[in-house]
Amino acid sequence: MKILCDASVIRPPYSGVQLAVRHEVLSLLGLPAGLDFSVCARDRVVLDVCREHGVPTCRLPDVTQHVPARVLWQQILLPRLLQREHVELLHAFAYTAPLRCPVPYVLNVHDTIALDQPQLCSWGNARHMRSLMPTSIREAAAIVVSSRYVRDRVLDLFGEKLGAVYVVPLGVDASRFSVPDVSEPTAPQSSSRPYLLFVGNLEPKKGLPSLLAAYADVADAIGWDLVIAGRPAWRSGSLVERLARYSGPGKIVARGPISDEDLPGLYQGAAAFVFPSLTEGFGLPVLEAMASGTPVVHSDCPAVTETAGGAGLSFSRGNAAELGHALCRLAESKDLQNELREQGRRRAAEMTWQCWAEKVCRIYPEALDY
């Protein structure tokens, strides 16, 4: 079976979806030989691994760094490539596929936020997804989602007359995050105080205002600093300014983007990890923190609750008082911290990228017969 992977979505500055797609593609390439893959990408990490495995690639031109150019490439040039290379099945890794696709395709739908809550997306992203995503979903031979919540939303929005919808949870490289970090500490602090950690792009859906309100209320009680690690994304100007002007109680460190090399140590050094998102399709940082042995406090966003699998401490979305109570409860109890560490490690060990890849490979023959 000749399968082409459209990994064109991976480009800096990286979002959680783009990093997840990178892991997905690499996990497929790491499986024992048996499927005939080729990959369309411009991501250096993906292209390097393709070369190591002898996987044919189509390196996208640099102009596809810009979304309009990538959309045109996908809609006009990709169908021609599929025909020219006699591809039998396309795997489109991020929401959309060619509207006139000459072969059956598997479509990854990471979330339905652009359709359900466009106010939580940038204007350009919402317009792109609302233009191409519905038809892409309806015409897909198979749809891969990472949570039951996203599956239910897809079925609610588009009805039952779809290709099969498969729930295949994302994974985590537990060995990468669990190996003790022996380098210099990566948290930029002038004191030795423990810290509460958030990791993710700074954008409206992440629920950071409720985190800041909760932290201001309980900072003195818990005795932790707050480290915010992530890239300022769309509509983050007021939040960035608020972080810069924060003068207490406690201490907030706006760390900015974190390199792959520094990320495990940052998780491992945290007293706790907090994920206050208003909505998600999965919530990969929750698994990364759990794999690192860090206690997790997360919102009751359905997909995140599903990802945590009961191994975290939950609070109601947007409820700063409830979040503050959860943080105090955790800070006051070493037993609870140890319990969440162990539960989190077990949860992360269950979720591997190899498992994701093996499940997806079993979908391909069914999609080809669609």
Number of C-alpha atoms within 10 A of each C-alpha: 13 13 19 25 21 24 23 25 26 24 19 10 11 14 17 15 20 19 15 21 22 20 21 21 21 19 18 21 22 15 13 7 10 8 14 12 22 21 23 20 23 21 18 12 12 21 19 12 15 20 11 10 11 12 15 15 18 16 14 16 12 10 11 19 18 10 15 13 14 19 20 13 18 22 18 15 13 20 20 14 15 18 13 9 11 13 20 16 23 31 24 25 26 21 20 24 28 23 15 11 20 16 16 20 27 28 26 24 24 23 24 22 19 19 18 11 12 16 13 18 18 16 12 11 13 18 15 16 18 15 12 17 21 16 15 24 23 17 21 26 25 25 28 25 24 24 24 20 21 24 21 14 16 23 13 10 12 14 11 12 9 16 18 17 24 18 18 19 20 25 24 25 17 23 11 15 22 20 13 13 19 7 8 8 13 16 20 10 15 6 7 9 11 18 23 25 25 26 25 22 22 22 21 20 17 22 20 21 15 21 23 19 16 21 27 19 18 19 22 14 15 20 17 24 24 24 24 22 21 18 20 17 16 14 14 15 12 9 17 14 10 13 15 12 10 14 11 12 15 18 21 24 18 18 16 16 17 15 8 8 10 15 20 21 22 22 29 24 20 23 20 27 26 26 24 28 23 20 23 20 24 28 25 21 20 29 30 27 32 32 31 28 28 29 31 28 24 23 26 21 23 18 21 28 21 18 24 26 14 13 24 27 22 22 22 15 18 22 16 23 18 17 27 24 15 17 25 16 15 22 17 12 11 11 10 15 22 15 14 24 23 17 20 27 22 16 19 25 16 11 19 16 22 20 16 21 22 14 15 17 14 10 17 22 11 13 19 17 8 13
